[in-house]
Amino acid sequence: MTAPIPRDIPDLPAVPGMPKLLSSPVPAAAVVAPARRPLAAAFRLLTALLAVTGGTIACLQGDPSRALSHFTVQSNILLALALALAARRAWTARRPLPAALTGATLLYVLVAGLVHHLLPADAAGPSSLTGGATTGWSSAADHILHTATPIAAALDWLLLTTPGHLRLRQAVPWLLYPLAYLAFSLAHNEIFATGTAARPLYPFLDTARHGYRSVLGNALLLGLATYALAVLLVALDHLRPTPSPRRPKTGFRLQPPVG
């Protein structure tokens, strides 16, 4: 015979707090092997080399100090550095760069390209990058830095990065560099009085011709447009589909069920 079940079962003591999960001594890389991305690494490295090539041509064809003072060249240098690091991480199967960094570099080269194409300087005048005529190598530098690298950076962002990592709160810090460049450009107009360097880096920032009120008004409109573009990038980052990665071959092949 079995013992009768007692009517009064004593209450079990309460467990103090939530149970803690023990950390696994096995790293995640030992369970899921990190995937190398050679195609992404190659594309990013080629884009970085393209940006460096355009900046080098601009420096060799004119005054290097003027070329390096240009927002287009500076933004392409930042893009080249970021893409070189991203290419190394993709090749070695490491975590990608922070989205705030890659988003900022993309924004800057897009702004440089859009300003060049939507607010062009006088086609018959000297090149804004080199200070000379926009022909030959100077024209090649303009096309590389204002068209080729922005398109390549946008393709890398759309096709080779995981969406959903950009945040709206990052849009305001992204404007710090353009704001600092505005102060630098205004100081450049005041410091250099003669020579090629005296020519304003951008015609709409020419204080001697338009006055400070018009220049600051143009800068305000450009800043608002830059912020709107940053917000658009964040929105598109959350709407665009996830690139479909290729699954690595494991050596196992699924067979149809038997019976």
LUMKE-610257 format. One record per residue: residue number from 1; y, z, x of N, C-alpha, C in turn. Coordinates in Angstrom, 3 decimals. Atoms other than C-alpha are relative to their C-alpha. Layout:
BEGIN
[atom NUM,[Y,Z,X],[Y,Z,X],[Y,Z,X]] ...
% end
This chain:
BEGIN
[atom 1,[-1.200,0.000,0.834],[0.000,0.000,0.000],[1.257,0.000,0.874]] [atom 2,[-1.273,0.044,-0.728],[3.517,-0.720,1.080],[0.871,1.163,-0.412]] [atom 3,[-0.898,-1.120,0.285],[6.121,1.975,1.307],[1.045,-0.429,-1.006]] [atom 4,[-1.026,0.364,0.991],[8.543,2.066,-1.618],[1.357,-0.185,0.658]] [atom 5,[-1.339,0.273,-0.524],[12.002,0.683,-1.007],[0.932,1.097,-0.482]] [atom 6,[-0.907,-1.077,0.439],[14.524,3.525,-1.040],[1.164,-0.573,-0.781]] [atom 7,[-1.116,0.451,0.828],[17.222,3.289,-3.643],[1.334,0.077,0.744]] [atom 8,[-1.266,-0.171,-0.723],[19.983,4.536,-1.381],[-0.181,-0.482,1.432]] [atom 9,[0.068,0.552,-1.356],[20.277,2.317,1.685],[1.294,0.363,0.713]] [atom 10,[-1.236,-0.390,-0.703],[22.712,3.709,4.222],[0.798,-1.228,0.417]] [atom 11,[-0.879,1.106,-0.392],[25.728,1.498,4.948],[-0.053,-0.205,1.510]] [atom 12,[-0.024,0.323,-1.420],[25.692,-0.303,8.239],[1.417,0.160,0.540]] [atom 13,[-1.359,-0.150,-0.560],[28.601,0.459,10.548],[0.669,-1.360,0.168]] [atom 14,[-0.753,1.251,-0.122],[31.325,-2.183,10.605],[0.108,-0.412,1.462]] [atom 15,[-0.131,0.529,-1.358],[31.502,-4.418,13.615],[1.474,0.022,0.386]] [atom 16,[-1.428,-0.074,-0.369],[34.772,-3.636,15.424],[0.504,-1.335,0.538]] [atom 17,[-0.605,1.245,-0.471],[36.839,-6.810,15.717],[-0.931,-1.182,-0.156]] [atom 18,[0.777,1.227,0.047],[35.625,-10.360,15.910],[-0.851,-0.110,1.251]] [atom 19,[0.835,0.152,-1.196],[32.723,-11.099,18.217],[0.565,-1.068,0.924]] [atom 20,[-0.523,0.925,-0.994],[33.776,-12.819,21.408],[-1.098,-0.970,0.434]] [atom 21,[0.935,1.016,-0.457],[32.122,-16.057,22.335],[-0.020,-0.017,1.519]] [atom 22,[0.136,0.024,-1.446],[30.789,-16.070,25.828],[0.295,-1.402,0.521]] [atom 23,[-0.319,1.293,-0.603],[32.176,-18.821,28.016],[-1.218,-0.547,0.726]] [atom 24,[1.153,0.634,-0.624],[29.624,-21.288,29.203],[0.252,-0.193,1.485]] [atom 25,[-0.196,0.234,-1.438],[29.109,-21.359,32.974],[-0.116,-1.458,0.385]] [atom 26,[0.161,1.420,-0.296],[28.393,-25.081,32.722],[1.298,-0.719,-0.329]] [atom 27,[-1.242,0.715,0.309],[31.558,-27.214,33.013],[-0.250,-1.155,-0.946]] [atom 28,[0.130,1.091,0.968],[32.270,-29.862,30.417],[-0.377,-1.307,0.671]] [atom 29,[0.324,1.244,-0.701],[32.009,-32.597,33.033],[-1.487,-0.137,0.266]] [atom 30,[1.443,0.073,-0.220],[28.358,-31.660,33.561],[-0.740,-0.410,-1.260]] [atom 31,[0.630,0.374,1.265],[27.610,-32.243,29.870],[0.369,-1.424,-0.384]] [atom 32,[-0.494,1.338,0.312],[29.773,-35.303,29.198],[0.668,-0.549,1.254]] [atom 33,[-0.536,0.566,-1.237],[30.398,-37.425,32.260],[1.331,-0.684,-0.270]] [atom 34,[-1.287,0.676,0.198],[34.060,-38.506,32.594],[-0.134,-1.486,0.273]] [atom 35,[0.108,1.457,-0.093],[34.495,-42.234,32.149],[1.148,-0.552,0.832]] [atom 36,[-1.007,0.707,-0.771],[36.318,-44.303,34.718],[0.494,-1.196,-0.795]] [atom 37,[-0.617,1.106,0.728],[38.689,-46.948,33.389],[0.589,-0.980,1.007]] [atom 38,[-0.505,0.897,-1.052],[38.952,-49.647,36.047],[0.965,-1.057,-0.514]] [atom 39,[-0.908,1.018,0.527],[40.609,-52.232,33.793],[1.393,0.579,-0.244]] [atom 40,[-1.295,-0.645,0.214],[43.351,-49.810,32.764],[0.680,0.302,1.327]] [atom 41,[-0.574,-0.290,-1.313],[43.824,-48.767,36.384],[0.558,-1.263,0.645]] [atom 42,[-0.465,1.250,-0.605],[44.120,-52.388,37.522],[1.268,-0.504,-0.681]] [atom 43,[-1.185,0.474,0.718],[46.616,-53.299,34.794],[1.221,0.846,0.352]] [atom 44,[-1.133,-0.871,-0.322],[48.799,-50.282,35.528],[0.461,-0.187,1.433]] [atom 45,[-0.388,0.223,-1.389],[48.711,-50.897,39.249],[0.749,-1.320,0.152]] [atom 46,[-0.703,1.285,-0.062],[49.715,-54.538,38.773],[1.400,0.109,-0.602]] [atom 47,[-1.325,-0.186,0.598],[52.574,-53.495,36.485],[0.919,0.774,0.934]] [atom 48,[-0.802,-0.751,-0.965],[53.755,-50.952,39.052],[0.446,-0.892,1.157]] [atom 49,[-0.361,0.927,-1.073],[53.659,-53.605,41.779],[1.041,-1.013,-0.466]] [atom 50,[-0.993,0.927,0.542],[55.603,-55.956,39.512],[1.381,0.643,-0.043]] [atom 51,[-1.284,-0.700,0.037],[58.328,-53.355,39.009],[0.571,0.183,1.405]] [atom 52,[-0.460,-0.157,-1.382],[58.502,-52.677,42.751],[0.483,-1.334,0.559]] [atom 53,[-0.405,1.325,-0.474],[58.695,-56.410,43.447],[1.374,-0.381,-0.536]] [atom 54,[-1.309,0.317,0.564],[61.596,-56.882,41.056],[1.115,0.817,0.618]] [atom 55,[-1.021,-0.829,-0.633],[63.489,-53.944,42.514],[0.260,-0.398,1.440]] [atom 56,[-0.174,0.429,-1.389],[62.877,-55.154,46.065],[0.812,-1.282,0.083]] [atom 57,[-0.772,1.250,0.010],[64.185,-58.633,45.247],[1.469,0.283,-0.296]] [atom 58,[-1.387,-0.328,0.339],[67.293,-57.131,43.659],[0.725,0.632,1.186]] [atom 59,[-0.633,-0.635,-1.164],[67.950,-55.039,46.775],[0.240,-0.998,1.127]] [atom 60,[-0.127,0.951,-1.100],[67.390,-57.933,49.189],[1.013,-1.100,-0.290]] [atom 61,[-0.896,1.094,0.354],[69.507,-60.451,47.280],[1.456,0.425,-0.122]] [atom 62,[-1.378,-0.463,0.133],[72.614,-58.302,47.086],[0.205,1.309,0.728]] [atom 63,[-0.300,-1.299,-0.581],[74.049,-54.918,47.901],[-1.079,0.992,-0.436]] [atom 64,[1.065,-0.927,0.414],[71.115,-52.449,47.987],[0.522,1.239,-0.714]] [atom 65,[-0.531,-1.193,0.658],[73.332,-49.514,47.040],[0.372,-0.291,-1.448]] [atom 66,[-0.326,0.363,1.379],[74.549,-51.371,43.961],[-1.266,-0.183,-0.826]] [atom 67,[1.244,0.222,0.739],[71.038,-52.432,42.974],[-0.673,1.323,-0.347]] [atom 68,[0.638,-1.288,0.257],[69.688,-48.900,43.333],[0.826,0.876,-0.932]] [atom 69,[-0.844,-0.750,0.931],[72.636,-47.609,41.298],[-0.143,-0.481,-1.431]] [atom 70,[0.126,0.580,1.328],[71.653,-49.758,38.343],[-1.075,0.728,-0.801]] [atom 71,[0.958,-0.694,0.868],[69.890,-48.126,35.391],[-1.317,-0.762,-0.088]] [atom 72,[1.220,0.803,0.088],[67.424,-51.010,35.233],[-0.915,0.251,1.186]] [atom 73,[0.815,-0.206,-1.198],[66.251,-50.563,38.817],[-0.539,1.426,0.037]] [atom 74,[0.455,-1.391,-0.011],[66.082,-46.785,38.520],[-1.119,0.229,-1.011]] [atom 75,[1.047,-0.177,1.009],[64.068,-46.924,35.301],[-1.291,-0.695,0.406]] [atom 76,[1.208,0.681,-0.459],[61.670,-49.438,36.845],[-0.661,0.749,1.150]] [atom 77,[0.592,-0.835,-1.047],[61.200,-47.182,39.871],[-0.771,1.158,-0.622]] [atom 78,[0.711,-1.073,0.702],[60.307,-44.318,37.537],[-1.277,-0.523,-0.653]] [atom 79,[1.186,0.594,0.621],[57.929,-46.624,35.677],[-1.079,-0.281,1.035]] [atom 80,[0.982,0.304,-1.040],[56.261,-47.732,38.914],[-0.698,1.265,0.489]] [atom 81,[0.611,-1.255,-0.445],[55.705,-44.138,40.042],[-0.963,0.546,-1.049]] [atom 82,[0.859,-0.523,1.061],[54.311,-43.086,36.664],[-1.266,-0.834,-0.157]] [atom 83,[1.178,0.853,0.163],[52.002,-46.096,36.401],[-0.930,0.088,1.197]] [atom 84,[0.865,-0.169,-1.167],[50.754,-45.637,39.957],[-0.842,1.271,-0.128]] [atom 85,[0.760,-1.234,0.224],[49.777,-42.045,39.163],[-1.006,-0.173,-1.131]] [atom 86,[0.915,0.220,1.119],[48.270,-43.118,35.840],[-1.170,-0.886,0.407]] [atom 87,[1.090,0.862,-0.465],[46.259,-45.851,37.566],[-1.003,0.792,0.830]] [atom 88,[0.907,-0.812,-0.808],[44.834,-43.356,40.048],[-0.844,0.925,-0.877]] [atom 89,[0.752,-0.879,0.893],[43.860,-40.981,37.255],[-1.023,-0.780,-0.814]] [atom 90,[0.967,0.806,0.741],[42.218,-43.778,35.277],[-1.156,-0.443,0.893]] [atom 91,[1.054,0.445,-0.919],[40.282,-44.937,38.349],[-0.940,1.143,0.361]] [atom 92,[0.812,-1.155,-0.391],[39.074,-41.430,39.234],[-0.477,0.821,-1.188]] [atom 93,[0.482,-0.670,1.218],[38.299,-40.441,35.605],[0.596,1.394,-0.152]] [atom 94,[-0.696,-1.265,0.200],[40.881,-37.664,35.510],[0.811,-0.058,-1.282]] [atom 95,[-0.801,-0.060,1.220],[43.029,-36.514,32.622],[1.252,-0.858,0.148]] [atom 96,[-1.199,0.847,-0.098],[45.926,-38.872,31.784],[1.257,0.830,0.207]] [atom 97,[-1.286,-0.665,-0.187],[49.532,-38.065,32.536],[0.510,0.547,-1.332]] [atom 98,[-0.567,-0.511,1.256],[51.496,-36.010,29.982],[0.704,-1.102,-0.779]] [atom 99,[-0.602,1.032,0.845],[52.630,-38.100,27.054],[1.519,0.036,0.054]] [atom 100,[-1.457,-0.088,-0.096],[56.184,-36.801,27.431],[0.526,-0.808,1.183]] [atom 101,[-0.426,0.751,-1.183],[56.388,-38.389,30.895],[-0.145,-1.499,-0.219]] [atom 102,[0.206,1.430,0.218],[54.880,-41.742,29.980],[0.901,-0.537,-1.112]] [atom 103,[-0.905,0.433,1.058],[56.924,-41.900,26.783],[1.428,-0.156,0.487]] [atom 104,[-1.360,0.096,-0.533],[60.145,-41.270,28.700],[0.178,-1.260,0.839]] [atom 105,[-0.116,1.205,-0.827],[59.483,-44.018,31.248],[-0.037,-1.263,-0.851]] [atom 106,[0.027,1.153,0.903],[58.593,-46.434,28.455],[1.341,-0.170,-0.704]] [atom 107,[-1.287,0.070,0.690],[61.800,-45.577,26.600],[1.083,-0.561,0.908]] [atom 108,[-1.070,0.420,-0.901],[63.982,-46.131,29.662],[-0.070,-1.496,0.312]] [atom 109,[0.087,1.433,-0.307],[62.627,-49.575,30.548],[0.257,-0.843,-1.246]] [atom 110,[-0.305,0.730,1.226],[62.806,-50.640,26.904],[1.502,-0.041,-0.258]] [atom 111,[-1.455,-0.027,0.179],[66.443,-49.544,26.700],[0.670,-0.965,0.970]] [atom 112,[-0.585,0.911,-0.984],[67.245,-51.421,29.914],[-0.202,-1.458,-0.406]] [atom 113,[0.252,1.372,0.412],[65.600,-54.580,28.620],[0.780,-0.399,-1.238]] [atom 114,[-0.720,0.326,1.229],[67.163,-54.407,25.161],[1.500,-0.124,0.244]] [atom 115,[-1.426,0.098,-0.314],[70.644,-53.769,26.562],[0.294,-1.322,0.702]] [atom 116,[-0.215,1.258,-0.724],[70.269,-56.760,28.877],[-0.044,-1.201,-0.939]] [atom 117,[0.168,1.166,0.869],[69.128,-59.105,26.108],[0.937,0.022,-1.206]] [atom 118,[-0.861,-0.075,1.174],[71.259,-57.831,23.231],[1.473,0.074,0.357]] [atom 119,[-1.388,-0.072,-0.458],[74.438,-57.143,25.223],[0.110,-0.696,1.344]] [atom 120,[0.029,0.694,-1.298],[74.308,-59.850,27.913],[1.386,-0.105,0.610]] [atom 121,[-1.248,0.238,-0.718],[76.952,-60.217,30.571],[0.308,-1.492,-0.022]] [atom 122,[-0.398,1.404,-0.047],[78.808,-63.478,31.145],[-1.005,-0.782,0.841]] [atom 123,[1.038,0.761,-0.707],[76.162,-66.034,32.096],[0.549,-0.724,1.216]] [atom 124,[-0.581,0.712,-1.136],[78.561,-67.803,34.433],[0.484,0.939,1.090]] [atom 125,[-0.503,-0.958,-0.965],[79.560,-64.628,36.218],[-1.091,0.483,0.927]] [atom 126,[0.974,-0.516,-0.949],[77.823,-62.673,38.960],[-1.061,0.847,-0.682]] [atom 127,[1.086,-0.801,0.540],[74.532,-60.947,38.381],[0.358,1.473,0.075]] [atom 128,[-0.302,-1.425,0.011],[74.893,-57.312,37.387],[-0.894,0.778,0.945]] [atom 129,[0.916,-0.698,-0.890],[71.911,-56.390,39.554],[0.353,-0.214,1.468]] [atom 130,[-0.187,0.315,-1.413],[72.688,-58.163,42.819],[1.454,-0.166,0.397]] [atom 131,[-1.390,0.248,-0.336],[76.416,-58.816,42.589],[0.279,-1.434,0.385]] [atom 132,[-0.175,1.409,-0.322],[75.844,-62.512,43.308],[-0.272,-0.867,-1.206]] [atom 133,[0.256,0.935,1.090],[75.205,-65.613,41.252],[-1.415,0.191,-0.534]] [atom 134,[1.301,-0.188,0.637],[72.347,-65.391,38.765],[-0.812,-1.280,0.109]] [atom 135,[0.812,1.187,-0.244],[70.233,-68.138,40.304],[-1.121,0.374,0.956]] [atom 136,[1.076,-0.179,-0.964],[66.953,-68.365,42.192],[-0.655,1.364,-0.096]] [atom 137,[0.661,-1.293,-0.071],[65.605,-65.014,43.313],[0.695,1.053,-0.856]] [atom 138,[-0.713,-0.958,0.846],[68.333,-63.085,41.498],[-0.418,-0.146,-1.458]] [atom 139,[0.473,0.229,1.362],[67.280,-64.701,38.239],[-1.422,0.508,-0.178]] [atom 140,[1.372,-0.508,0.075],[63.652,-63.850,39.015],[-0.014,1.518,-0.132]] [atom 141,[-0.075,-1.461,0.101],[64.581,-60.200,39.543],[0.441,0.427,-1.396]] [atom 142,[-0.445,-0.327,1.359],[66.442,-60.174,36.214],[-1.135,-0.137,-1.001]] [atom 143,[1.090,0.218,0.952],[63.459,-61.615,34.354],[-1.123,1.020,0.190]] [atom 144,[1.073,-0.966,-0.248],[60.982,-59.274,36.036],[0.372,1.372,-0.548]] [atom 145,[-0.384,-1.373,0.335],[62.940,-56.062,35.497],[0.424,0.159,-1.452]] [atom 146,[-0.506,-0.118,1.367],[64.408,-56.845,32.081],[-0.966,-0.510,-1.059]] [atom 147,[0.905,0.591,0.990],[61.536,-58.722,30.432],[-1.460,0.316,0.290]] [atom 148,[1.432,-0.113,-0.304],[58.201,-58.600,32.244],[-0.471,1.449,-0.006]] [atom 149,[0.464,-1.391,-0.070],[57.960,-54.897,33.030],[0.132,0.748,-1.324]] [atom 150,[0.006,-0.661,1.314],[59.147,-53.684,29.588],[-1.154,-0.446,-0.891]] [atom 151,[1.114,0.481,0.817],[56.561,-55.913,27.892],[-1.319,0.577,0.507]] [atom 152,[1.236,-0.545,-0.560],[53.817,-54.775,30.280],[-0.131,1.493,-0.293]] [atom 153,[0.051,-1.434,0.302],[54.745,-51.111,29.777],[-0.323,0.239,-1.470]] [atom 154,[0.297,-0.146,1.426],[54.680,-51.555,25.996],[-1.464,-0.325,-0.293]] [atom 155,[1.412,0.335,0.199],[51.260,-53.234,26.161],[-0.910,1.111,0.513]] [atom 156,[0.799,-1.116,-0.516],[49.911,-50.418,28.315],[0.009,1.166,-0.978]] [atom 157,[-0.102,-1.107,0.956],[51.181,-47.870,25.800],[-0.773,-0.304,-1.282]] [atom 158,[0.643,0.348,1.262],[49.830,-49.752,22.782],[-1.514,-0.119,0.124]] [atom 159,[1.410,0.371,-0.105],[46.432,-50.796,24.117],[-0.830,0.924,0.883]] [atom 160,[0.772,-0.756,-0.990],[45.459,-48.361,26.871],[0.232,1.502,-0.052]] [atom 161,[-0.239,-1.440,0.105],[46.703,-44.935,25.768],[-0.443,0.504,-1.368]] [atom 162,[0.427,-0.622,1.253],[45.471,-42.547,23.102],[1.218,0.354,-0.843]] [atom 163,[-1.181,-0.278,0.830],[47.902,-42.294,20.159],[0.053,1.449,-0.457]] [atom 164,[-0.164,-1.302,0.623],[49.273,-39.192,18.525],[0.432,1.123,0.907]] [atom 165,[-0.371,-1.067,-0.930],[50.497,-37.298,21.605],[1.510,0.171,0.141]] [atom 166,[-1.452,-0.146,-0.070],[54.247,-37.946,21.387],[0.484,0.911,-1.123]] [atom 167,[-0.558,-0.942,0.963],[56.329,-35.315,19.583],[1.492,-0.281,-0.177]] [atom 168,[-1.404,0.255,0.297],[59.708,-35.577,17.901],[0.920,0.887,0.837]] [atom 169,[-0.839,-0.898,-0.796],[61.016,-32.595,19.878],[0.220,-0.528,1.416]] [atom 170,[-0.169,0.566,-1.336],[60.619,-34.673,23.054],[1.122,-1.029,0.056]] [atom 171,[-1.002,1.067,0.014],[63.225,-37.229,21.942],[1.329,0.466,0.589]] [atom 172,[-1.278,-0.496,-0.521],[66.228,-35.033,22.762],[-0.036,0.181,1.516]] [atom 173,[0.026,-0.070,-1.474],[65.142,-34.155,26.343],[-0.035,-1.359,0.677]] [atom 174,[0.010,1.331,-0.596],[64.552,-37.849,26.958],[1.410,-0.553,0.192]] [atom 175,[-1.370,0.502,-0.095],[68.299,-38.408,26.490],[0.779,0.606,1.161]] [atom 176,[-0.727,-0.647,-1.094],[69.238,-36.169,29.424],[0.251,-0.970,1.151]] [atom 177,[-0.193,0.959,-1.097],[68.690,-38.902,32.001],[1.036,-1.070,-0.345]] [atom 178,[-1.089,0.937,0.323],[70.772,-41.558,30.153],[1.375,0.656,-0.019]] [atom 179,[-1.289,-0.690,-0.006],[73.512,-38.949,29.700],[0.485,0.235,1.428]] [atom 180,[-0.376,-0.179,-1.401],[73.458,-38.143,33.410],[0.402,-1.332,0.630]] [atom 181,[-0.363,1.308,-0.554],[73.554,-41.858,34.195],[1.378,-0.439,-0.489]] [atom 182,[-1.343,0.318,0.489],[76.641,-42.257,31.996],[1.058,0.679,0.863]] [atom 183,[-0.945,-0.701,-0.872],[78.435,-39.604,34.039],[0.044,-0.639,1.384]] [atom 184,[0.043,0.664,-1.308],[77.275,-41.312,37.235],[0.743,-1.331,-0.034]] [atom 185,[-0.660,1.299,0.094],[78.515,-44.707,36.025],[1.520,0.151,-0.077]] [atom 186,[-1.444,-0.226,0.075],[81.948,-43.338,35.125],[0.553,0.445,1.351]] [atom 187,[-0.439,-0.408,-1.335],[82.186,-41.648,38.516],[-0.031,-1.180,0.964]] [atom 188,[0.087,1.195,-0.846],[81.099,-44.907,40.158],[1.239,-0.869,-0.166]] [atom 189,[-1.188,0.818,0.234],[84.003,-46.740,38.528],[1.246,0.602,0.642]] [atom 190,[-1.181,-0.653,-0.560],[86.473,-44.166,39.847],[-0.047,0.069,1.525]] [atom 191,[0.109,-0.191,-1.450],[85.119,-43.778,43.386],[0.194,-1.314,0.739]] [atom 192,[-0.054,1.277,-0.707],[84.637,-47.411,44.385],[1.156,-0.822,-0.552]] [atom 193,[-1.197,0.729,0.428],[87.899,-49.310,44.283],[0.037,-1.429,0.510]] [atom 194,[-0.018,1.345,-0.568],[87.224,-52.384,46.420],[-1.418,-0.430,0.305]] [atom 195,[1.298,0.528,-0.393],[84.335,-54.660,47.297],[-0.890,-0.268,-1.196]] [atom 196,[0.961,0.330,1.046],[81.260,-55.671,45.365],[-0.365,1.211,-0.825]] [atom 197,[0.389,-1.205,0.725],[80.433,-52.089,44.463],[1.023,0.413,-1.037]] [atom 198,[-1.025,-0.388,0.963],[83.741,-51.833,42.593],[-0.250,-0.606,-1.368]] [atom 199,[0.276,0.620,1.286],[82.437,-54.134,39.867],[-0.821,0.959,-0.853]] [atom 200,[0.757,-0.935,0.848],[81.228,-52.025,36.906],[-1.459,-0.413,-0.110]] [atom 201,[1.423,0.284,0.103],[77.474,-51.727,36.650],[-0.334,-0.649,-1.333]] [atom 202,[0.164,0.613,1.319],[77.692,-52.615,32.955],[1.384,-0.334,-0.539]] [atom 203,[-1.345,0.379,0.480],[80.607,-54.528,31.375],[0.544,0.927,-1.077]] [atom 204,[-0.502,-0.856,1.077],[80.798,-52.234,28.343],[0.338,1.406,0.487]] [atom 205,[-0.404,-1.274,-0.589],[81.289,-49.260,30.704],[1.168,-0.168,0.967]] [atom 206,[-1.144,0.284,-0.864],[84.314,-50.821,32.414],[1.221,0.738,-0.546]] [atom 207,[-1.133,-0.798,0.477],[86.988,-48.150,31.991],[1.334,-0.653,0.317]] [atom 208,[-1.259,0.654,-0.350],[89.652,-50.222,33.750],[0.358,-1.094,-0.999]] [atom 209,[-0.245,1.107,0.934],[89.270,-53.012,31.211],[0.095,0.472,-1.443]] [atom 210,[0.065,-0.416,1.403],[88.433,-51.196,27.980],[0.632,1.363,-0.261]] [atom 211,[-0.524,-1.339,0.214],[89.772,-47.689,28.536],[-1.118,0.989,-0.309]] [atom 212,[1.029,-1.025,0.178],[87.935,-44.401,28.272],[-0.408,0.159,-1.464]] [atom 213,[0.355,-0.187,1.407],[88.108,-44.248,24.485],[-1.040,-1.027,-0.440]] [atom 214,[0.963,1.038,0.384],[86.312,-47.562,24.005],[-1.325,0.175,0.735]] [atom 215,[1.230,-0.174,-0.775],[83.834,-46.842,26.796],[-0.827,1.153,-0.554]] [atom 216,[0.737,-1.133,0.558],[82.919,-43.440,25.379],[-0.532,-0.318,-1.393]] [atom 217,[0.513,0.433,1.297],[82.609,-44.995,21.926],[-1.234,-0.875,0.146]] [atom 218,[1.179,0.829,-0.258],[80.246,-47.622,23.297],[-1.183,0.842,0.464]] [atom 219,[1.074,-0.864,-0.488],[78.281,-44.925,25.098],[-0.608,0.822,-1.135]] [atom 220,[0.516,-0.764,1.137],[77.994,-42.898,21.889],[-0.912,-0.863,-0.867]] [atom 221,[0.844,0.900,0.794],[76.660,-45.882,19.957],[-1.308,-0.304,0.719]] [atom 222,[1.218,0.274,-0.762],[74.217,-46.661,22.742],[-0.911,1.225,0.029]] [atom 223,[0.813,-1.212,0.025],[73.085,-43.030,22.828],[-0.706,0.190,-1.328]] [atom 224,[0.638,-0.096,1.315],[72.444,-43.021,19.090],[-1.112,-1.031,-0.149]] [atom 225,[1.045,1.023,0.055],[70.517,-46.278,19.405],[-1.206,0.401,0.850]] [atom 226,[1.103,-0.459,-0.849],[68.468,-44.792,22.250],[-0.805,1.092,-0.696]] [atom 227,[0.714,-1.051,0.738],[67.642,-41.733,20.160],[-0.805,-0.596,-1.154]] [atom 228,[0.740,0.653,1.084],[66.670,-43.966,17.231],[-1.243,-0.706,0.537]] [atom 229,[1.171,0.649,-0.597],[64.380,-45.944,19.528],[-1.049,1.029,0.395]] [atom 230,[0.948,-1.058,-0.348],[62.816,-42.702,20.772],[-0.738,0.503,-1.238]] [atom 231,[0.640,-0.429,1.250],[62.163,-41.581,17.188],[-0.974,-1.067,-0.490]] [atom 232,[0.896,1.083,0.410],[60.667,-44.995,16.439],[-1.279,-0.003,0.833]] [atom 233,[1.191,-0.068,-0.845],[58.310,-44.670,19.413],[-0.921,1.138,-0.433]] [atom 234,[0.814,-1.133,0.452],[57.164,-41.256,18.195],[-0.709,-0.343,-1.306]] [atom 235,[0.615,0.370,1.280],[56.570,-42.607,14.687],[-1.118,-1.018,0.194]] [atom 236,[1.036,0.999,-0.247],[54.661,-45.631,15.959],[-1.202,0.604,0.711]] [atom 237,[1.109,-0.630,-0.711],[52.593,-43.390,18.209],[-0.958,0.692,-0.954]] [atom 238,[0.857,-0.667,0.981],[51.290,-41.568,15.136],[-0.546,-0.969,-1.048]] [atom 239,[0.477,0.981,0.971],[50.747,-44.749,13.111],[-0.948,-1.030,0.606]] [atom 240,[0.824,1.046,-0.609],[49.094,-47.063,15.613],[-1.454,0.452,0.088]] [atom 241,[1.421,-0.366,-0.050],[45.296,-47.194,15.681],[-0.426,0.403,1.402]] [atom 242,[0.553,-0.426,-1.276],[43.212,-45.667,18.417],[-0.727,-1.160,0.661]] [atom 243,[0.758,1.059,-0.674],[42.028,-48.188,21.017],[-1.475,0.352,0.051]] [atom 244,[1.444,-0.244,0.033],[38.259,-48.559,20.702],[-0.557,-0.052,1.408]] [atom 245,[0.556,0.016,-1.352],[36.711,-47.474,24.010],[-1.413,-0.544,0.006]] [atom 246,[1.370,0.484,-0.168],[33.548,-49.069,25.302],[-0.900,1.164,0.369]] [atom 247,[0.919,-1.090,-0.275],[30.653,-46.665,25.214],[-0.845,-0.321,1.222]] [atom 248,[0.827,0.267,-1.179],[28.876,-46.304,28.539],[-1.474,-0.058,-0.363]] [atom 249,[1.428,0.137,0.234],[25.248,-47.339,28.660],[-0.735,1.219,0.548]] [atom 250,[0.725,-1.204,-0.393],[22.907,-44.356,28.781],[-1.407,-0.293,0.484]] [atom 251,[1.363,0.319,-0.407],[19.658,-46.178,29.472],[-1.011,0.196,-1.103]] [atom 252,[0.897,-0.209,1.121],[18.151,-45.187,26.111],[0.318,-1.024,-1.081]] [atom 253,[-0.169,0.981,1.059],[17.637,-47.665,23.306],[-0.666,0.532,-1.258]] [atom 254,[0.536,-0.497,1.259],[17.196,-46.638,19.702],[-1.038,-0.970,-0.541]] [atom 255,[1.069,0.790,0.573],[13.998,-47.848,18.092],[-0.041,0.233,-1.502]] [atom 256,[0.113,-0.204,1.452],[13.399,-48.401,14.365],[-1.044,1.059,-0.306]] [atom 257,[0.967,-1.052,0.341],[11.561,-45.551,12.625],[-1.379,-0.586,-0.266]] [atom 258,[1.389,0.420,0.179],[7.777,-45.795,12.553],[-0.514,0.556,-1.313]] [atom 259,[0.604,-0.450,1.239],[5.961,-45.629,9.224],[0.927,-0.097,-1.181]] 
% end
